[in-house]
Amino acid sequence: MENNKRPESMERITTPALAKEFIQTQTELVQRQVGDKKVLLALSGGVDSSVVAALLLKAIGSQLVCVHVNHGLMRKGESQQVVDVFQNQLGANLIYIDATDRFLDKLAGVAEPEQKRKIIGGEFIRLFEEEARKLEDIDFLAQGTIYPDILESDGVKAHHNVGGLPEDMQFALVEPLKFLFKDEVRVVGSALGLPDSMVYRQPFPGPGLGVRCIGAITRDRLEAVRESDAILREEFALAGLNQTVWQYFTVVPDFRSTGVKDGKRTFDWPVILRAVNTIDAMNATVEQVPWPLLLKITDRITKEVRGVNRVLYDLTPKPCATIEWE
Ligand code: XMP
């Protein structure tokens, strides 16, 4: 690939002033590149695609068409935030597709993690392609590629980033962030006025909660992952840990255990809590969450989440465990 090396003269974007300069330069470059043509963007709500959306909205306004696919594996409130911020507040052209049933039907009975990833990634591309074909007069495809995506390729798990569209779809690429590191993307996102909850959010895998609902995904366990994750995030935010812990989430395995509630035997799912710190996601240490907070989260999850009667904390660093369970 040509032109994929960050220019040595490029200064690191560490301040709002440098971010504004970058935004100005990219605005002019994008305007020159696309002229009066339309640009399509898969807007997942992740940091990178959100910052690309905000940048392109500033540069080309209504020539940008965003597609947000809700694959049913998003965290609680996440798709709603994408619609609120981009459509309602920033006035973007946004096509929202609720594809929950389509994804969950395809995933039904599939237990093998890499197979699940392939189905989610493949279905995502097919759906996006269907939308792109409907839109006809699109010439460009924008992507939230950042510099580490170019530098690294991870062989451990099949990471899915949108971009693998079929060859016959002749789009030229618009990749305004491709020479930026993550911290620079965040500075640019803030300078573009995106909310902190979007710009400083923790990493979230493309296959979403699908890799945290262990084994074959069922709707009841998926709901348990989503609801317990929302409680964990709420409690971490209240304790200020959302500012310091790199990644934290819940997992629901595909086995049940015995419990007791109101004098009656229960046979329900456990929820596993995981909170880790890392610099590069290659090695990770476990956050030493204060015991009282773990007890509070346990109490809330067992009371508020249907079908859950036990909470565990994962103490394993990476290696030998990976950060995600699948
Ligand atoms: P692991 O589990 O490999 O995760 O230790 C390292 C980091 O990568 C994220 N992750 C993914 N991100 N698609 C993604 O976009 C994926 O399939 C995927 N799997 C893991 C994980 O959340 C962690 O931040």
Residues whose N, C-alpha, C, O or C-beta is under 5 A from the ligand:
A	BS01	XMP	K157 A158 H159 H160 P203 F204 P205 G206 P207 A281 T322 I323 E324
